[in-house]
Amino acid sequence: MQSITEAGSATASSVAVRRWPKPGPGLMAALFLSDSLARALLAPVIPLEALRHFGSERNASLMVAAAGIMGVIATFAIPALVQRWRPRRVYLGAIALLVIAPASMAVDGLLGFSAGWFLRSVAAASLLTLLNLYISAFIPKRQLASSEPLRTFVSGAAWVAGPWIGVRLYTIDPLLVFGISGGFALALFGFFLWLRLEAPTGIASRNPLKNVRRYFSQPRLALAWVINFGREMWWVTIFNYGPWYLEEQGFPKTAAGDLQSSCTALLFLTLGLGWLARKTGLRPFICGAFLIIGVATAVAGFAGGCPALAWGALLASALGAVSLDSVAAVTFLRAVRSWERPQMSTVFSIYRDAASVIPPAFFAVLLTLFPLPSVFIATAVFAFLCSLLALFLPRSM
């Protein structure tokens, strides 16, 4: 395995010199930008199309959970696929799925839309895992401090502009937004094919499942996982159920993209919010952020018949979520032991996959019994619970 890894590194280095002046933070940000744009354009479109195809919020919620399961399967399959076919081929395959997905969704039928949605989920989960692999291979630790902010910035720009533009293209002609999304993915495929950039396979060989018991036997790590799960649950709710709720409140379809873009735009406040967290202390800051989410999301849930209040409350709840985005991962980084950080990091990252499956599945049951606002009330209740749990964070944090 060591010889294979060394050969992979040598190949990557030689290709990098020939195809790209320096495969550093700029290149990784460019790859992430193209991927993010292809997905962000469809972010408000998919919930609207799902409701049209499946006819009810309950059925559409089941599909949200099913799509999340496909993403989880992809996340756990990547290490084996990389060992079998090498990272570059798997990366190209994931991008190809991102090209095919909008084409499948453009077919005006339930089967085509569902297949495209599943392919998009697999592609998104795979590309995130693979990009992290490439970052590990090509970005030295000393450059991560500059690489991650750049990647966050380009991703934020894509997710601010993408939903706003995508939903307007959708109102003109759905084929237009599907075609442009596929075009960005196709451009990414051509760019990565031209790069011929390979990464060593050894980096992707860890299996997170074997470390799950060890992770959750440590209360501080378990608490960090729940806090980050709660934060991600809010994003899943706002991106999937927010468009349905706004449409139910009488807003035009473009409001779905406006809400997603407005919430994401608040991410540019993370530097200032991070400074505030250092001044106030991590524990009160996280408690307060979850309280903001809980109160504002509950107001949105009870604001039926008052569209302006519902909109304002959902946007206000985003301030709490963005506050958590600036510091929530610190709860893990300060709790994990240095000698087991690689193993525990893989378990910690599962919170994203869990949040894409567990809440939508629960919401599907909830929507069988209650109307759509119950989803936001349930999200608020969990936020209040997370606020209480955050009180158990050590003062030293």
N, C-alpha and C positions, 0 to 999 in steps of 0.2 A: 504493500500500500504506500509505503514511504517513497519508493521509486516512482510510482504512478503520480503521486502528489508533486514530487520534484519536477517530473516531466511536464505535468500540467502547468506548473508555475513558469517553467522555462518557455513553454509554448506561448503562454499568456504574455510574457514579457516581450518575446520577439515579435509577436503579432502587434502588440501595443506600439512598439517603435515604428512598425511599418504602416499601421493604419491610423494611429492617433498619436499626436505629439506626447501626450501625458495622460494616461488613463486614471485621472484623479477625481476630485470632487466635481469638477465641471462636467465630465462625461457622465458620471452617475446621476447628476442632476438632470442632464439632458434626457437620459433614458427614462427617468422617473416622470419628467414633464410630459413626454409623449404618451406614456402609459396613462397618466392621470387625466390628460385632456380627453383621450378616447373614452374613458369611463365616466368622467364628470359630465360630459355632454348628455349622457343618458340617465344621469341620476334622478332628475325629476320626471323623466319620460316613463321609466319602467314602472313606478307605482301607478301612474295614470293609466298606462296600458294594461297593467295587471288588473286594475279594478274594472276596466272595460271588458277584458276577456273573461274574468272569473265571476263577475256579476255581484259579488258581495265582499265586504271587508274580511269576513271570516275565511272565505276560500282563498282570497289573495294573501292573507296572513299565513296560511298553511304553505303557500308557495314561497313566501319569504323564508320560512323555516327550512323548506326543502332545498332552496338555493343555498342557504347557509350550510346545510349538511354537505352539499357538493364541494363547497369551499374547504370544509374541514377535511374531507377525504383527500382533496388535492394537497393540502398542507402536509398531511402525514405520508402521502405517497411520494412527495418530491425527493426525499433522501434516496429511496430505492431507485427511482427513475434516473437520478443523477449518477448513481453508481453504475447503472446499466448502460446509459446512452451519453454520458458526459453533460456538463452544465450547458454548454452552448446549444446543443441540439434540443435539450429540454426547454431552454429559454425561447428558442425559435418556435418550438411547438406551442408554447403558451401564448406567444404573440399571435400565432396563426389562429388559435381559438378566439382571441380578441378580435381578429378580422372577421371570422365566420359568424360570431355571435350577433352583431347588429344586422348582418345579412339575413340570418335566420329569423330575427325578430321582425324584420321588415315584411316577411310573409304574413299576410293578413289571416292568421288562423291561430287557434289555441296551441296546437302542437309546435308550430314553428316558433312562436313567442316563448313557450316554456323551454324548448331546447336551447334557444338563444340565451335565455336568462341563466340556465344552468352552465352553459359554456362560458358566459361572462364571469360567473362566480368562480369557476375553476381557474380561469385565466388570471383573475385578480389575485386570488390566493397564491397561485403558483409564481406570478411575477414578483409579488412582494417577498416571498421566500427566496427566490433566485437572486433578486437584486441585493438582498442582504448578504447572500453568499458572495456575490461579486464585490461588494463593498469590503467584506472581510478579506478577500483575496488581494485587492488592489489599493485599498486606502490604509496607510499606516495608522496606528493608534494615535500618533501625535497630530494627524490631520483630521481626526474625527470631529474635533471641536469646530472646524470650519466646514466640514462636509455636511454634518447633520443640519445646521441652520440653513445652509444653502438648499438642501433637499426639502426642508420644511417650507422654505419661502416659495420655491417653484411649485410645490404641491399646493400650497395655499392659494397661489395665483390661479392655478388651473381650476381649483375647486370653488373659487369665487366667480370666475368668468364662465366656466363650463355650464353649470346649471342655468344661469341667467340666459346665456345664448341658446343653449339646447332646447329649453322649453319654448322659446320664441320660434325657433326653427320648426319645432313640433307643431305649433299652431298654424304655421304656414303649410307644411306638408310633412307628415311623419317620415316619409322616405328621405327627406332632406337631412334630418338629424341623424338617422341611421347611416346614411351614406357618408356623411362627414366624419362621424365617429369611426366607421370602418376605414376611412381614408387616413386618419391619424394613426390607427393601428397598422395599416399597410405601410405607411412611411416608417414607422418604428421597425417593422420587420425588415424592410430594405436597408435601413441604417445599421441594424445589428448584424445582418448578414454581411454587409460590407466591412464591418469592423473585424470579423473573424476573431472575436475576443473569447478566449477560453479561460476557465477557472479550474483550479484543482478540485477533485471530488472529495477529498478527505474532510473538508470543512463541513459537508452536509451529512456526515455519517451518524450523527447523534440521534438517538431515539428518545423523545421526551416522555413516553409512556412509562418507562422503567423508573423514572425519577419522580413520578407523581406522588407516591406515598411519602417519600422523603420530604418533598416540598410541603405538603399539607400537614405534616407532623410538626411543623414549626409555626407557631401561632402568628408571629409577625409577618411571615411570608404569606400565610393564608389571608391575613387581613389586607395586605397589599394587593393580593389577587382580587378580593371582593371589591375593594375601592376602585380599582381600574376596570373591573367588570361593570360596576355601576355607572362609571363615566361612559364607557362604550355603549352600554344599554341605552343611554339617552340619545346618542348619535344615531343608533339603529332606529329608535322610535321616531326621531324628528325627520330622518330621511325617507322612511318608508310610510309612516302613518300621518306625518304632517301634511303631505299633499292631499291625502284623502279628506282630512279634517277641514282643510281650507276650502276644498271644493264643496264639502257638505255645508260649510258656512256661507256659501254663495260667492266666493271669490272666483275670478277667472282662472283658467288653467295656468296662466303665466305666473300666478302667485306661488305655485309650487317651487319653481326655479328661483323666484325672488327670495323666498324664505330660506332655502338652502344656501344661496349665495350670501345672504345677509348674515346668517349664523356663522358660516365659514369665514367671512371677512373679519369677524372678531378675533380670529386666531392671530392676527397681526398685533394684538394687544399682549401676547404671551410674555414678551420680554418685560414689559412693565408690571404685569401680574406676578411674574416670577420674582421681581424685586420686592413687591409688596409682601409676598409670602415669606421672603427672608426677613423682612422687618417684623411681621406679626408672629412668625412661628408657623411651622407646617401644620400642626394639629388644629389650631383655631381657623387657619385659612381653609383647610379641607372641609372642616365642619361647616363653615360659613358658605363655601361654594355649593355643597350639597343642599344646604337650607335654601339657597337661592333657586336651585333646580327644583326642589320640592314645592316651594311656595308658588313659583311662577308656573310650573307645569300643572299644578292643581288648579290654579286660577284658569288656565287655558281649558282644562277639562270641564270646569263648571261654567264656562263663558258661552255656552250654547245660546244662540240668538243675539250675541253681541260680537260680531265679526272683528271689529277694531280691537276690542279687548283681547280676544283670542290670539290675534296676530301679535299684539304687543307683548302678551304674556309668553308666547313661544319664543320670541326674540329675546326677552329678558332672561328666560331660562338658559339661553345659549351663553350668557355671560358666566353663569356658574359652571357650565361644561368646559368652556374655554379656560377658566381659572384652573380647573382640574388638569386640563391638558398641559398646563405649564409646570405642574409639580407632581402629579400623581405617580409617575414612574419613580420618583425619588423615594417613595415609601418602600419600594422593592430594593433599589440600589443601596439604601442604607441598612436594610435588614438582612440582606444576603451575605453569607460568609464568602470571603474572597476566594478560597480554594474550591468552592463548588459553584461559583457564579455561572460558568458555561452551562452546567447541567440544569441549574435552577432557572436560568434565563429562558430555556426552551419551554419549560413548564409554565412559567409566568406568561409567555406570549400567547398561550392557549386562551387567555381571557377574551381575545378578539373573536376567536372562532366560537367560543361558548356564547358570547353576546349576540352573535348572528343567528343562533339556533334556538337557545332556550327562551328568551323573551318572546320572539314571534310565535313559537309553539304554544306558550302560555296564553298569549294574546288571542290566538285562534280559539282556544277554549273559552276565554272571557267574552269574545265577540259572539259566541253561540248564545250567551245568556243576556248580554248587555249591549248597549249601543257603543259606537266608536269612542266617545269621550272617556269611557272606562279605561281605555288603554293609557291615556295620559294621567288619569288618577292613579292607576297602578304604578306607573313610572314614578310619580311623585311619592307614593308610599315607600317604594324601594329607596328613593333618594333620601327620605327622612331616616330610614333604617341605616343607610350608609353613613349619614351624619352622626348618628349615635355610635356606630361602630368606630368611627374615626376618633372618638374620645379615648379609645384604648391605644391610640398611637403613643409611643413613648415621648415624654416631654423633650428628650434630647434631640428629637428630630426637628 
